[in-house]
Amino acid sequence: MAVIGIDLGGTKTAGLVLDGGGIVERCRIDTDASSQDGVMRGLLVVCSRLREDAASRGVAVEAVGLGIAGFVDYERGVVTEAPNHPLRDAHVRDILMGSSGLPVFVDNDANVAALAEARMGAGKGLRYLVHLTLGTGIGGGIIIDGQVYRGALGAAAELGHMIVCENGPPCNCGAHGCLEAMVSGVAICRRVEEMAAVGQASPMVEEFLADPEAFSAEAVCRHADAGEGVARDLLEQSGWHLGIGIASLVNIFNPDAVTLSGGLLGCLHHMEGAMRRSCEENAIAISRDHVRILTGTLGEDGGMLGAALLAREGLNAGR
Ligand SMILES: [Zn+2]
């Protein structure tokens, strides 16, 4: 069965065709995030290009899966709210089905990334898995007994908004000390900004001051790689908080594995020791001794592959 999987990002709309033998086509365009119509037009373009390219090879696409950062009502195929897109109560499934004539399945991007890691990535074959996407923000997906857990409204698994420090820095969601406010790329850069504000001097802070807009967590990693103590400490602290978050997830879900993906993995070698120590210290022994903390193996393809799997499994289940 050949299916399309599309990852709708804030800047790119990327898709692939997956059949029994693997990935057979790819397509990637810029996302027109200026309006809901612009986003939907881009989705239709990617969908029809992939379908035509597959058809030219004699491959017939049977369904479309879509992963979107935001709150998604899976049952209705509606994007309720999306932080990086002008999508509000958008009936994405019906619009795409109407244009393509194919069955369409829509879910949160981290949910489908979790599905991909559980089916064909680092957690292949595992029934209980928690997935964290570590990037500018932090997303999460939960696999329970082999299935994506979505909650009552499809809003579950916002693992980035698990509070790990009640009096911590403010988060985009309005709370304080969420994992995302402590550990994400944005949070790491904010710590450097705070160092600059109090006049703390170091090559890392100087680089930040020279061009705050261009500064990123990758820059912190570079300074840590070069042996700069404050950069190393900062990433270690982030790793420690990440481990506290993971310990809570381990205690709640008793998963076989916690898998990690996203751009921050480039910094993981500076975070991993503290992450594993804090998880070790804070998680309950029975679950802690069972769980494996693994780096996802699918990279940037994870979202697209997960969306394709969502379509394939949705079609097989007759939904
Ligand atoms: Zn939050």
Boltz pocket constraint, residues with backbone or C-beta under 6 A from the ligand:
constraints:
  - pocket:
      binder: B
      contacts: [[A, 160], [A, 161], [A, 162], [A, 171], [A, 172], [A, 173], [A, 174], [A, 175], [A, 178], [A, 180], [A, 181]]
      max_distance: 6.0
